C-alpha cells in the first residue's frame, strides 16, 4: 500500500477521534477515545465506560448511530477518503453482537434439524452482518430480503 493513503487514513482516524472527543466535551465528558481502523475502511471509535453511558448509547443505540453520522459527515466535509465510522460506547455494540451471535447459533441448529428456511425479524445492517457471518461459518446459506426498515435475513439449509 502506498504511504499517501496510509497517511490519509491515519489523519482521518486522528481527526475523527479529536472531533468526537470535542463533541463529548460539550456534554461535560472529557475522556480519551480509543481509535483504530478495520481494514482501512471503517474508523472504529471506542468510548470508555462513564456515568454517561445510557445517555451516549441512547434507546437501542440510536444516539451512538447519530454520533457516527455526525463524525462521518465531518470527515466528508474535510475531504477525507475514509468516512465510514463506527462508534461504540462501553463495548455496547460488541456485547450486543456477542449476544446476537449466541442466538444465531441456536437458530442455525433449528434450521439444520428442520431443513426449513427461517425468516428473522428485521434488523439493522450491523446485526445482519453478524447473522450472515455466524450462519455462514456454521455451514448455512443466508440472504437478506426486504427494503429499508423491513430488511431481514433468511437462514437457509445448505443443499
C-alpha positions as CSV (number, residue, x, y, z in Angstrom):
1,X,0.0,0.0,0.0
2,X,1.4,3.5,-0.8
3,X,2.2,5.7,2.1
4,X,0.0,8.6,1.0
5,X,-3.2,6.6,1.6
6,X,-1.8,5.3,4.9
7,X,-1.1,8.8,5.9
8,X,-4.7,9.7,4.8
9,X,-6.2,7.0,7.0
10,X,-4.1,8.0,10.0
11,X,-5.1,11.6,9.6
12,X,-8.7,10.6,9.2
13,X,-8.5,8.5,12.4
14,X,-6.9,11.3,14.4
15,X,-9.5,13.8,13.0
16,X,-12.4,11.6,13.9
17,X,-11.0,10.9,17.4
18,X,-10.5,14.6,18.2
19,X,-13.8,15.5,16.7
20,X,-15.7,13.0,18.9
21,X,-13.7,14.0,22.0
22,X,-14.5,17.7,21.4
23,X,-18.2,16.8,20.8
24,X,-18.4,14.8,24.0
25,X,-16.7,17.6,25.9
26,X,-19.8,19.8,25.3
27,X,-21.7,17.3,27.4
28,X,-19.1,17.6,30.2
29,X,-17.3,14.4,29.3
30,X,-13.6,14.7,29.0
31,X,-12.3,11.3,28.0
32,X,-9.7,9.7,25.8
33,X,-11.3,7.8,22.9
34,X,-9.6,4.7,21.5
35,X,-9.4,5.0,17.8
36,X,-8.4,2.4,15.2
37,X,-9.4,1.2,11.8
38,X,-10.9,-2.0,10.4
39,X,-9.2,-2.9,7.0
40,X,-8.6,0.9,6.4
41,X,-12.3,1.1,5.5
42,X,-14.1,1.8,8.8
43,X,-12.8,4.0,11.6
44,X,-13.6,2.4,14.9
45,X,-14.1,4.9,17.8
46,X,-14.4,3.3,21.3
47,X,-15.7,5.5,24.1
48,X,-14.8,4.1,27.6
49,X,-17.5,3.4,30.2
50,X,-18.6,6.5,32.1
51,X,-21.5,7.8,34.1
52,X,-23.0,9.0,30.7
53,X,-23.2,5.5,29.1
54,X,-27.0,5.4,28.9
55,X,-27.2,9.0,27.5
56,X,-24.5,8.3,24.9
57,X,-25.9,4.9,23.8
58,X,-29.5,6.1,23.7
59,X,-32.5,3.9,23.1
60,X,-31.4,0.8,21.2
61,X,-28.2,2.6,20.3
62,X,-29.8,5.5,18.4
63,X,-27.6,8.1,19.9
64,X,-24.5,6.2,19.0
65,X,-25.7,5.9,15.4
66,X,-26.3,9.7,15.4
67,X,-22.8,10.3,16.7
68,X,-21.5,8.1,13.9
69,X,-23.5,10.1,11.4
70,X,-22.1,13.4,12.7
71,X,-18.5,12.3,12.7
72,X,-18.8,10.7,9.3
73,X,-20.2,13.9,7.9
74,X,-17.4,15.9,9.5
75,X,-14.9,13.6,7.7
76,X,-16.7,14.1,4.4
77,X,-16.8,17.8,4.8
78,X,-13.0,17.8,5.4
79,X,-12.4,15.8,2.2
80,X,-11.2,12.6,3.8
81,X,-11.4,9.4,1.7
82,X,-12.3,7.2,4.6
83,X,-15.6,8.4,6.1
84,X,-17.3,5.2,7.4
85,X,-17.3,5.4,11.2
86,X,-18.3,3.0,14.0
87,X,-18.8,4.5,17.5
88,X,-19.1,2.1,20.4
89,X,-19.8,3.2,23.9
90,X,-18.7,1.0,26.8
91,X,-18.5,-2.0,24.4
92,X,-22.3,-1.9,24.0
93,X,-22.2,-3.0,20.3
94,X,-19.6,-5.7,21.0
95,X,-21.7,-7.2,23.8
96,X,-24.8,-6.9,21.7
97,X,-23.1,-8.7,18.8
98,X,-21.9,-11.4,21.1
99,X,-25.4,-12.0,22.4
100,X,-26.8,-12.0,18.8
101,X,-24.1,-14.5,17.7
102,X,-25.2,-16.9,20.5
103,X,-28.9,-16.5,19.4
104,X,-27.9,-17.1,15.7
105,X,-26.1,-20.4,16.7
106,X,-29.4,-21.6,18.2
107,X,-31.3,-20.6,15.1
108,X,-28.7,-22.4,13.0
109,X,-29.3,-25.7,14.9
110,X,-33.1,-25.3,14.4
111,X,-32.7,-24.8,10.6
112,X,-30.2,-27.7,10.3
113,X,-32.6,-30.0,12.2
114,X,-35.8,-28.9,10.4
115,X,-34.3,-28.4,7.0
116,X,-36.6,-25.4,6.6
117,X,-36.0,-21.7,5.9
118,X,-36.1,-19.3,8.9
119,X,-37.0,-15.7,8.3
120,X,-35.6,-13.5,11.0
121,X,-37.1,-10.2,12.3
122,X,-35.9,-7.0,10.5
123,X,-32.6,-5.7,11.9
124,X,-30.0,-3.1,11.1
125,X,-27.1,-3.6,8.8
126,X,-24.6,-4.3,11.6
127,X,-26.8,-7.0,13.1
128,X,-27.4,-8.6,9.7
129,X,-23.6,-8.8,9.1
130,X,-23.3,-10.7,12.4
131,X,-26.0,-13.1,11.4
132,X,-24.5,-13.7,7.9
133,X,-21.0,-14.3,9.4
134,X,-22.1,-16.7,12.1
135,X,-24.6,-18.6,9.9
136,X,-22.1,-19.0,7.0
137,X,-19.3,-20.1,9.4
138,X,-21.8,-22.8,10.6
139,X,-22.5,-24.0,7.1
140,X,-25.8,-22.3,6.4
141,X,-26.7,-20.2,3.4
142,X,-28.0,-16.7,4.2
143,X,-29.8,-14.0,2.2
144,X,-31.1,-10.5,3.0
145,X,-34.6,-9.7,1.9
146,X,-36.8,-6.6,2.0
147,X,-36.1,-2.9,1.9
148,X,-35.3,-0.3,4.5
149,X,-36.6,-1.0,8.0
150,X,-38.1,-4.3,6.7
151,X,-34.8,-5.7,5.6
152,X,-34.2,-9.1,7.3
153,X,-32.0,-12.2,6.9
154,X,-33.3,-15.6,5.8
155,X,-31.4,-18.6,7.0
156,X,-31.4,-21.5,4.5
157,X,-30.1,-25.0,5.0
158,X,-27.1,-25.9,2.9
159,X,-28.0,-28.0,-0.1
